[in-house]
Amino acid sequence: MAHAETVAASSETGQRVEYELQLYYWMKLIRAFEERVSRLHRQNKILGGVYSGAGQEAVVTGVCAPLRPGDFVAPLHRDLGVFLVRGVDPGRLMAQLMGKETGLSRGKDSFLHGGDLEHHVFGSTSMLGSSLPVAAGAALKFQIKKEAQVAVGFFGEGASSRGDVHEAMNFAGVRKLPVVFVCENNRYAYSTPLDKQMAIENVAERAAAYGFKGHVVSGNDLLAVVQLAEKVIRRVREGGGPELIECKTYRYRGHSEHDAALYRDKEELLEWQSRDPIPRYEFYLEKKGHDVKRIREEIDERTRAVLQQAVEFAEQSPMPAPEEALEDLYAPAPMNSARDGRA
Ligand SMILES: Cc1ncc(C[n+]2csc(CCOP(=O)(O)OP(=O)(O)O)c2C)c(N)n1
């Protein structure tokens, strides 16, 4: 980007400037993708439930941006953005949402359970919180094999009341595993508000009980999230043991597209929309001397093109053939299992 070079000339390295603009692009792409998916859902083109993460883009962007390609991520049902930041092709992601042959699970599932191991993204199950023990398990593998990778497990404040979440954190604390737990506290678990969910102020306080650090950050402040995530991920990668990041945020839409969210008032939604992560980050970029109006136009143009291509690819892709229904259900048997009598 020529503009980035101009700003870079002042003080920072060009690489950092490019990175900060890339963060902006990801947030904008996720927002545009989410909005398009909500529209496609109303047109009956999406298979299964749609759980919009609109309003929470700064969390997934800020946490996933500092990761390396081999790091492992277990997203929650609202984290479509994780796939985009990890580099999953938007067309394949859209095809997944439409249940097409070209989707991540080749049409065998909706978005919810479609992971992409090529990009080290785990496909979650419906049981809330159950992916955290999986993230801890991936971290245990990294530790045993002395691999310099980290695992990241996302969860909601609702899931934080589940047993698996505590078991995963306790195990990770005891073994000092290279795992980062990220709570997306959006104040509602379906219709259950925060004060009916937990008797303490912050999910992050629980980390102390498992022997590691817990941090609270505004999940609508991309800069704050990314700066904290960079430090935490570095420490965890260097063997410092697990840490917990709690991001205070808000979801704009209902729990899913079929939920009108009548349990919360309009004023509350408005208040949170006034703290939207996108204009907040634009303000930062502007103060750094970027021509934000121009960058916004360029990026809107780019995301429009990416989305158009993704939707076209997904719509033109075939549905899977019925005879493929039983393919890819089980991992191939290990080569030596018959020989050593453990078949
Ligand atoms: C063990 C379990 N209980 C209930 C549900 C139904 N359910 C699905 S999502 C959800 C709310 C989750 O809230 P939270 O963990 O805060 O994440 P959010 O949806 O707010 O992002 C509920 C109750 C479930 N999937 N699994």
The ligand as an SDF file (V2000), in Angstrom:
LIG
                    3D

 26 27  0  0  0  0  0  0  0  0999 V2000
  -24.0370  -27.4750   27.4290 C   0  0  0  0  0  0  0  0  0  0  0  0
  -24.9490  -26.6090   26.6090 C   0  0  0  0  0  0  0  0  0  0  0  0
  -25.9740  -25.9810   27.2350 N   0  0  0  0  0  0  0  0  0  0  0  0
  -26.8240  -25.1930   26.5080 C   0  0  0  0  0  0  0  0  0  0  0  0
  -26.6370  -25.0510   25.1670 C   0  0  0  0  0  0  0  0  0  0  0  0
  -27.5930  -24.1450   24.3470 C   0  0  0  0  0  0  0  0  0  0  0  0
  -26.8940  -22.9000   24.0360 N   0  0  0  0  0  0  0  0  0  0  0  0
  -26.2220  -22.7540   22.8740 C   0  0  0  0  0  0  0  0  0  0  0  0
  -25.4280  -21.2940   22.7830 S   0  0  0  0  0  0  0  0  0  0  0  0
  -25.9990  -20.8190   24.3060 C   0  0  0  0  0  0  0  0  0  0  0  0
  -25.5880  -19.4880   24.8840 C   0  0  0  0  0  0  0  0  0  0  0  0
  -24.0950  -19.3950   24.9920 C   0  0  0  0  0  0  0  0  0  0  0  0
  -23.7040  -18.2330   25.6490 O   0  0  0  0  0  0  0  0  0  0  0  0
  -22.1720  -17.8720   25.7660 P   0  0  0  0  0  0  0  0  0  0  0  0
  -21.3850  -19.0450   26.1810 O   0  0  0  0  0  0  0  0  0  0  0  0
  -22.0840  -16.6610   26.6300 O   0  0  0  0  0  0  0  0  0  0  0  0
  -21.7370  -17.5090   24.2700 O   0  0  0  0  0  0  0  0  0  0  0  0
  -22.4720  -16.4710   23.2840 P   0  0  0  0  0  0  0  0  0  0  0  0
  -23.5390  -17.2400   22.5560 O   0  0  0  0  0  0  0  0  0  0  0  0
  -23.0130  -15.3670   24.1220 O   0  0  0  0  0  0  0  0  0  0  0  0
  -21.4250  -15.9910   22.3490 O   0  0  0  0  0  0  0  0  0  0  0  0
  -26.7910  -21.8020   24.8690 C   0  0  0  0  0  0  0  0  0  0  0  0
  -27.4300  -21.7060   26.2040 C   0  0  0  0  0  0  0  0  0  0  0  0
  -25.5530  -25.7440   24.5550 C   0  0  0  0  0  0  0  0  0  0  0  0
  -25.2880  -25.6300   23.2600 N   0  0  0  0  0  0  0  0  0  0  0  0
  -24.7180  -26.5040   25.3130 N   0  0  0  0  0  0  0  0  0  0  0  0
  1  2  1  0
  2  3  1  0
  2 26  2  0
  3  4  2  0
  4  5  1  0
  5  6  1  0
  5 24  2  0
  6  7  1  0
  7  8  2  0
  7 22  1  0
  8  9  1  0
  9 10  1  0
 10 11  1  0
 10 22  2  0
 11 12  1  0
 12 13  1  0
 13 14  1  0
 14 15  2  0
 14 16  1  0
 14 17  1  0
 17 18  1  0
 18 19  2  0
 18 20  1  0
 18 21  1  0
 22 23  1  0
 24 25  1  0
 24 26  1  0
M  CHG  1   7   1
M  END
$$$$
